[in-house]
Amino acid sequence: MKARGLAAQHAADWTTLFSQRGFRYLFAAIFISLFGSGLNFAGVTWYILERTDSTVAVSLATILTTLPGLVVPPFAGVLIDRVDRRHLGIVLDLARGMIVFGTGALIYFGETGLWVVYAMNFLLGVGFSFYWSTANALVQEVAPPRQLVAGNAAVLVAVQTGMLTAGAVVGFFYERAGIAGILAIDAATYLAATLALFRMRRGHLPPRARPASPALATPATGRVPAPPAAPPALEGPPPASETGPLLVPVGAPGLVSGFVAELREGFRYLRGEHHVLAMGLVYSSMMAGVISSSVLIVALARDVLGAGPRGYGYMEGAWALGAITGGFATGILTQRAEPRRILLASLATLAAGHVLFPYAPHLAVAVGMNAAFGICRALAGVVTQSSIMSIVPRGLMGRTQAAFSFLSTLLQVMMSFSLGWLAEWVNLPVAFGVLGALYAGAFVAAFRYRPAARALPIPS
């Protein structure tokens, strides 16, 4: 009975999932946004390496992007659990679009200093510190409860399809339009993503006013019936009304005491949920590995394989294609094998594969290996996120995701600097070995903690 229940929980029903108006538009917003971000990330990485011939300079750009994640997440987590997450996503996309457009305009009109790109990366990092926690919390809201695995898989497909498309064309755009043209396209994608989030649903719906199930939203209109009045579960200002303000006023009575109370509540929750902490460590390690590995992959493409920007684009595109394949395969595999075994096998492959990666003799081999890494990252990511979303209450999801964002950022900063330094002053194999050790640590965390019975709940 339990096995059948788990199979039902993991079965991907794409028709049911995409019948939800909110999920359709969230999927579109993430795809569009990540296409632009993929162009930006790959273009900026190659631009800096071309200008400086230094992997340390490339790692500095990555560090500046992730550095805000050491400060922002505690504030972001409380804010995400207070305000309408759709409205917050709209504000974030508009702000990031203006930052990218302004940077592209400065470069186009003759500003050649790298400080412009570095400043853009830092400001975008502030936005990213909010965005990913907000997006993950929105997935929990708009995906039907029995389709959390499918919902996370679909979002991962949206992310990687956007990155795949970007990887396929970034070399072409960079050679013809330069970094200014790439940034202009990225700015336009932020505007398009804003429009998709605007269409996701109507009205103002803060987390504390959520209905019991996202399936209560009417698929045709995206409207959510007004929930019955209830006192707030945590100390602080009461929930905003349907016509309430977009964000909580800074001077609102009880804001500071409410913030501190909610922050403490989040810490208390995580201290008591060892399985959530273990899954958060695994997910944070994977995120840190993916982001920091770009420092090494661009050096591998140029210095070892001699493949140039197009070869780098092929490698990034292969990773995204693998991740898409893994995302679609997760729902099928979790019906045939225990999710924990899938997670452990994926992490073991990532650990061993990255140690061997710098010894790839040809570009085709490196492309194939990166595609395999994408598959493993997708499988492990969907299993961990689905497990987390199955346990964590909606009212705590923002703070939980923000805590993992902080941990991921800390690991990213440490890894980006270490890998860049090792690649420049020691050698690439040693740097890739350290990256493999990060995935080995995630394997140990996943192996040590067995999922609780409620980690992937049996639908009633």
Residue, then its C-alpha position, 0 to 999 in steps of 0.5 A: m500500500k505504501a509503495r502504491g501511495l508513493a507511486a501515486q505521489h510521484a506520478a507526473d500528471w502534466t495535464t492536471l499541472f498545466s491546467q492551473r493558470g497560475f502554474r502555466y504563467l509561472f512556468a513561462a516567466i521562469f523560462i523567459s527570465l532564465f533565457g536572458s540570465g543564461l545569455n547574461f551569465a555566459g556572455v559576461t563570463w566570456y567578456i571578462l576572460e577575454r578582457t583579463d585572461s584571468t580565471v580569478a577575475v571571472s571568479l570575482a564576478t561570480i563572487l560579487t553575484t553571490l555575495p549579497g546572499l550572505v546578508v539578504p536571505p534573513f530579510a528576504g525570507v521574512l518578506i516572502d512570508r509576509v507579502d504577495r509573492r507574485h507582486l514581489g516577483i514583479v518588482l524584482d524582475l522590473a528592477r533587474g531589467m532596469i539594472v541590466f539595461g542601464t549597464g548595456a547602455l553604458i557599455y554601448f556608449g563607450e564605458t569600457g571599465l570592468w567596474v560596470v559589469y562587476a557593479m551589475n553582477f552585485l546588484l543582480g545578486v541582491g535580486f537573485s537572493f530574493y528571486w529564487s526563494t520567491a520562485n520556489a515558494l510560488v511553486q508550492e502555492v500554484a502546483p497541486p499538492r499531489q503534483l509537487v514532484a511534477g511541479n518541481a520537474a517542470v520548473l527545472v525544465a523551464v530553467q534549463t530550457g531557457m539556459l539551453t536556448a541561451g547556450a545554443v545562441v550565446g556564441f552567435f550573439y556575442e560574436r555579432a552583437g557583443i556584450a552590450g547586445i546580450l545585455a539588451i536582450d536580457a533586459a527585454t526578457y525581464l520585461a516579458a517575465t514581468l508580464a507573465l507574472f502579472r497574468m499569473r493570477r488576480g488580486h492581492l494574496p499574502p501567504r497567510a491568506r492562502p487557501a488550503s490547496p492551490a487547486l482551489a484556484t479557478p483554472a480559467t481565471g486564476r482567481v482564488p476564492a477569498p479565505p475565511a478570516a483567521p488570526p495571524a499565526l505569528e506575531g506581527p502586522p495582520p495580513a494585508s487585504e485584497t486591496g492592501p499595499l504591495l509591500v509592508p510599510v517600513g514604518a508599520p507598527g510592530l514591524v521590527s518585533g514581528f520581524v524578529a519573532e518570525l525570524r526566530e520561528g524560522f530558526r526554531y523550525l529548522r533546528g527541529e527538522h533534521h531531514v529538512l536541514a539535510m536536504g537543504l545542505v544537499y540542495s545548497s551544495m548542488m547549487a554552489g557546485v553548478i554556479s562555481s563550476s562555470v569558472l572552471i568550464v570556461a577555462l577548460a573550453r578555452d585552455v584545454l580543449g581550445a574550443g572558443p566561445r562556441g565550444y563553451g556554449y556547446m558545453e553549457g547547452a549540453w548541460a541544460l539539455g541533460a537537465i531537461t531530460g532528467g527533469f522529464a525522467t524524474g516522475i518515471l524513475t521515482q515510480r520505479a526506484e526509491p527516491r533516496r537511491i536516485l539521489l545517492a546515485s546522482l550525487a555519486t556520479l557528480a562527485a566522480g565525474h567532475v574529478l575526471f572532467p579535466y581529462a576529457p580528450h575531446l570537446a565531444v567527450a566533454v559535451g557528453m559528460n556535461a550532459a550527464f552532469g545535467i541529468c544527475r543535477a536534475l534528478a537530485g534537485v527535484v527529489t530534494q526540493s519535492s521532499i522539502m516542499s512536502i514537509v515545510p508549511r507554506g507560512l515557513m517556506g520563504r524563511t526555509q528557502a532563504a536559509f538554504s539560499f544563505l548556505s548556498t551563497l556561503l558555499q558559492v563564495m568559498m568555492s568560486f574563489s578557491l576554484g578560480w585561484l586553484a585553476e590559475w595558480v595550481n592546475l585545473p585537475v586539482a580545482f575539479g577535484v575540489l569541486g568533486a569533493l563538494y558533491a561527495g560531501a552532499f552524498v554523505a549528507a544524503f546518505r546519513y539522513r534517511p527521509a522521514a515517512r512524511a518526507l514524500p507524503i502519501p496522498s489521501 
